[in-house]
Amino acid sequence: MLTRKQYQLLVFIHEKIKQTGFSPSFDEMKNALGLKSKSGIHRLVSGLEERGFIRRLAHKARALEVIRLPDNMSIPENSATVSDFEPASSANETAYNVVQGQFGQPKPVPETDASVIQIPLYGRIAAGTPIEALRDQSRHVDFPASMLRSGEHYALEVDGDSMIEAGIFDGDTVLIKRTETAENGSIVVALVDGGEVTLKRLRKKAGSVALEPANKNYDTQVFGPDRVNVQGVLVGLVRSYQ
């Protein structure tokens, strides 16, 4: 499912490309959705991209391509503003904004289970410089049951911007499946030197382990295999749009 803002932005981009042959600028998208800054548009675009609705065309400015549209899309004729674009049915809307990303592990998740499960929220995890893990089991966050896989799960709040190119932003709440093993290329919670944790993409190389950011402003960190322990694998996130 898409959030209302994601839905409205997708329809606006689709209509703009149909009318002009070009995707709208970020300023046009910001104004159309009534947002105060372009940072919110960047987040919405990244969310649509990671869910496979749009893609960015390399080496071109203002280049977005709509790959697919939601099954329930209803586009009124001669629409002038983004407020005209509404889902065909709002019967299945929920009280939270959910982004069910695949994050390098493409496994379809059925969206038919509307039940909500409380997951323990352990604290904040750095998506930049590693910080000491916080474990506060008195706090919980609600996740749709359809997002959970088999096994134990916990949640962490993201602190930092080193994973923004993977669609993970400062303030997001990430859903983690507890595991001590992960496939190469997975986004993991990594425990470094037994005392610090960070959220990074795992790259296993001969005799070493690399923790790779998704932000060109950050460097990949390389450690000996005995210095890094996997604490969990990212399976989803919840984002609140203010």
PEDA-V653450 format. One record per backbone hydrogen bond with DSSP energy under -1.0 kcal/mol. CO is the residue of the C=O (numbers start at 1). NH is the residue of the N-H. E is the energy in kcal/mol with one decimal. If there is no record, write none. Layout:
((CO/NH/E) (CO/NH/E))
This chain:
((3/7/-2.6) (4/8/-2.8) (5/9/-2.5) (6/10/-2.5) (7/11/-2.2) (8/12/-2.2) (9/13/-2.7) (10/14/-2.4) (11/15/-2.8) (12/16/-2.5) (13/17/-2.4) (14/18/-1.9) (15/19/-2.2) (16/20/-2.6) (17/21/-1.9) (25/29/-2.3) (26/30/-2.5) (27/31/-2.6) (28/32/-2.4) (29/33/-2.0) (30/35/-2.2) (38/42/-2.4) (39/43/-1.8) (40/44/-2.1) (41/45/-3.0) (42/46/-2.4) (43/47/-2.3) (44/48/-2.3) (45/49/-2.5) (46/50/-2.6) (47/51/-1.1) (48/53/-2.5) (49/52/-1.4) (53/67/-2.6) (53/68/-1.4) (55/65/-2.6) (63/57/-2.0) (65/55/-1.9) (70/73/-1.5) (72/88/-2.0) (81/84/-1.6) (82/85/-1.6) (90/93/-1.5) (97/239/-1.3) (99/101/-1.2) (99/237/-1.5) (102/105/-2.6) (115/145/-3.0) (117/143/-2.3) (119/141/-2.3) (120/155/-2.9) (122/136/-1.2) (123/157/-3.2) (125/159/-2.7) (126/199/-2.3) (127/162/-1.3) (131/197/-2.9) (136/139/-1.2) (139/121/-2.6) (141/119/-2.9) (143/117/-3.1) (144/147/-1.8) (145/148/-1.1) (152/178/-2.7) (154/176/-3.1) (155/122/-2.5) (156/174/-2.8) (157/125/-3.4) (158/171/-2.5) (159/127/-2.0) (161/164/-1.2) (162/214/-3.0) (163/166/-1.5) (163/168/-1.8) (164/167/-1.8) (169/172/-2.3) (172/158/-3.2) (173/238/-2.9) (174/156/-1.8) (175/235/-2.7) (175/236/-1.1) (176/154/-2.3) (177/233/-2.3) (183/186/-2.1) (186/202/-3.3) (187/234/-2.7) (188/200/-1.9) (189/231/-3.4) (190/198/-1.6) (191/229/-2.3) (192/195/-1.8) (192/196/-1.6) (196/192/-3.7) (197/131/-1.7) (198/190/-2.7) (200/188/-3.2) (201/212/-3.0) (202/185/-3.3) (203/210/-3.4) (205/208/-2.2) (208/205/-2.3) (209/223/-3.0) (210/203/-2.7) (211/221/-2.2) (212/201/-2.5) (214/165/-2.6) (215/218/-2.3) (221/211/-3.1) (223/209/-2.9) (224/227/-2.2) (227/193/-3.0) (229/191/-3.3) (232/189/-2.3) (233/177/-2.8) (236/175/-3.5) (237/99/-1.7) (238/173/-2.4))
